[in-house]
Amino acid sequence: MAAINLPSMAAPISLPHPKPPPNSTRSLSLYTPQFSLSTHTKTLQFHASKPTKHYTNLLHLAVQNRDTELAKAIHASILKLHSPSSYLFNTLILTYLKLGLTSHAHKVFDCVTSPDIVTYTTMVSWFAKNNREIEAVKLFNEMRRLGIEVNEYSFVGILTACGRVLDLELGCQVHSLAAKLGCVDDTYVSNALMGFYCKCGCLGYARKVFDEMSERDVSSWNTVISGLVKEYEYEQGLGLFRELLQGDGIEADRFTLSTVLTACAEHGAVMEGREVHARAVKFGLEKNLSVRNALIGFYSKWGKLKDVVHLFDTMPVKDVITWTQMISVCMESGLVEMAEKVFDKMPERNCVSYNALLQGFFQNGVPSRALYMFCRMVSKGVELDDFSLTIVINACGLYVDKDTSKQIHGFVLKCGVGSNDRIESALLDMCSKCGRMTDAEEIFRCNSLTRKSSSIWTSMICGYARNGLPDKALSLFFEGQAEQHMVVDEIVSTTILGICATLGFDRIGEQIHSIAFKLDLLHDIRVGNALIGMYSKCGNMTAAINVFNNMKRHDIVSWNSLMGGYIFHKQGDNALDLWEDMKKKNVNPDLITTLLIISAYTHTSLSKVDECYTFFHSMKTAYNIEPDSNHYASLVSVFGKWGFLEEAEDIIKKMPYDPDPSVWRALLDNCRVHMNTVIGKRAAKEILAKKPNDASTYILVSNLYSASGRWHCSETIREEMREQGFQKRPGKSWIIHDNKVHSFYARDKSHACSKDIYSGLDILVLECLKIGYVPDTSFVLHEVEEHQKRDFLYYHSAKLAVTYGLLMTKGRMPVRVMKNIMLCGDCHSFFKYVSVVTKREIHVRDASGFHCFVNGECTCKGK
């Protein structure tokens, strides 16, 4: 996979020089604007008795035409007057502010010898609306110190500033002052108070102001409804809207309908949303841009794609929000090409538009296109925000290329946003996905020493789990819990439950189940699905079924998890019964479901080969699912399990494409079970004829050479495998004892109790030999003497783990052992004898599922 070359960073943005502090001397001549009067001053001839009116009209004309030169010319002319009025200076200040000449406005303000309430209020309001809230507060305090009486407009300005900086204490003081001066009865002041409280998240205070208002306008209703919707109180917001409709005299406007449509979309109030649409049509608001945008948002969630497209196509005017929404709708529907076409037609684009496209590429599993689009953003100098960087980092993690991840990592650090918790979490996640665990641990170490962000802990736990380090993941989880650095949410719960499923650690899984119940996380369908998987892989199908039955809703993953659990326990009939339930409830299968259904026929009590074959051929016609190599391998396993080896070979020969080695291996495995050497040799020959392209195929080919005594060929294959960078996954078995994971490898003597384990195992082997156990040395794929092969067999990892379990568990408790690969045939045979000698149940979970050995028999029926 080729690395994607990022362009160099755009040139740094040039920031304006900080404005010098205003001169304390209020001299008009000092701040005379520097400009030439040009043609403007030649026409400034006014009647001496009406200069203010004429100047005011001209200033309005300058604003209307965005003519800064005219405004400056008028300013120069005003300075020539003997004693300009405060009204004229106030108008000049407002003119400069509207034209964006803030520094000029401030200089005029500094030059006014006796600024009045209008002068201060104009400046306070403008600063409050233009992200200069601190200056607004300072001017308001100066006005109070000078004894200038505050009016309603002043309160609106200062409350706007308080809302923008979320200064609840100052806002409450202003509220008290307004009440003291009797200004809270003014509708504008009350609306400003409600807006301030809503922005600070104090909906109760906002509602109290609303309820106490003697007179309301539509803005009053809009402020509270919008505040409720923004705080996710959709039901209350819709309830207030109903009150508005039942009242007299006030009609809902475009802002009301846009806000209510958003609430309907998020709350799932489909009928009410359609009623709002009808009201918009009735009152002529349907074509309003903000209402149309809200309708697109509503129908994108609760309508059909054609409805959204119709709304979009019939809009006479579209803004960047409209186009961006349409891109998101197309991406959510999987229409990536259509989304790109919409993007290309946009007359203007901003960062949000690009982000929608990036997010869509990522969600639709095309990270390379997301990375390419990000490069375009950088080269075009598009403004990047935290969301842009987070998306491209996530896309890089999905792309899984180490070199590209390093480029993205370096670019983000250059941008100077590496200390952002969200971005750091994404970087850590990307590193863990791209094989850079050392870098991931470094990011975690730096963060945990400073901010101890919960999201960083979560990402690190997920990283360990993803890279096959479940012990470290659990250890970090317990550390985070003990030090209270981590919030247990849906992501943490599902991750830890997945680890417990991998390890077979049911006690920890049960604790997470209890925590999820206490924290009300069980409503999240992902947590329920993870619980089903955890219980089924820990051998407790009863608990898995109970979780499934108690879930309020199921998705296809829920059904697949339970069906997979049945198959893991070799309960094929139960899995097929579940499939019948799915059909009754009109649940369509996906690719994984169909694979599980075919696999279920391997574990039925009676042969149902014909039924399985019929289902296989119905996949394309009934469910539009094309069978892949995994489906064919599973079908071959079903036929092979029930002894139809010739038919299984015929299925492979009739495949529409070249079969993978896994398909031939399915046939070979069943030939070994049924001792059919003729077909087995043909299957082995086909496997050996193929060029290996992954570790499992290399191992399979090498083992086949070893089994036939061609040791040189076997070693050549393994050498080639090493040269290609593939590594053999070592066989490992483990057992949970005293809440610790005890792991074993073949002939492993690293365990603290290894002497006792080996002594106990030697005794077990002798006792089993007495009652008929015969070591099957064909499973030893090493060029050694026969007696050495027996030694290799006796000390396989599963035998060591089972022996440790027998030594450490008391009474008649079953011994539960997990293995990361398939249990070899000799171990399978040995454990049958062990269950007789020890009169204990031996439960072994390998890559194929559970084997429960009881009184010399296994639940897998010899397979």
Secondary structure, 3 states (H helix, E strand, C coil): CCCCCCCCCCCCCCCCCCCCCCCCCCCCHHHCCCCCCCCCHHHCCCCCCCHHHHHHHHHHHHHHCCCHHHHHHHHHHHHCCCCCCHHHHHHHHHHHHHCCCHHHHHHHHHHCCCCCHHHHHHHHHHHHHCCCHHHHHHHHHHHHHCCCCCCHHHHHHHHHHHHHHCCHHHHHHHHHHHHHCCCCCCHHHHHHHHHHHHHCCCHHHHHHHHHHCCCCCHHHHHHHHHHHHHCCCHHHHHHHHHHHHHCCCCCCCHHHHHHHHHHHHHHCCHHHHHHHHHHHHHCCCCCCHHHHHHHHHHHHHHCCHHHHHHHHHCCCCCCHHHHHHHHHHHHHCCCHHHHHHHHHHCCCCCHHHHHHHHHHHHHCCCHHHHHHHHHHHHHHCCCCCHHHHHHHHHHHHHHCCHHHHHHHHHHHHHHCCCCCHHHHHHHHHHHHHCCCHHHHHHHHHHHHHHCCCHHHHHHHHHHHHHCCCHHHHHHHHHHHHHCCCCCCCHHHHHHHHHHHHHHCCHHHHHHHHHHHHHCCCCCCHHHHHHHHHHHHHCCCHHHHHHHHHHCCCCCHHHHHHHHHHHHHCCCHHHHHHHHHHHHHCCCCCCHHHHHHHHHHHHHCCCCCHHHHHHHHHHHHHHHCCCCCHHHHHHHHHHHHHCCCHHHHHHHHHCCCCCCCHHHHHHHHHHHHHCCCHHHHHHHHHHHHHCCCCCHHHHHHHHHHHHHCCCHHHHHHHHHHHHHCCCCCCCCEEEEEECCEEEEEECCCCCCCCHHHHHHHHHHHHHHHHHCCCCCCHHHCCCCCCHHHHHHHHHCCHHHHHHHHHHHHCCCCCCEEEEECCCCCHHHHHHHHHHHHHHCCCEEEEECCEEEEEECCEECCCCC
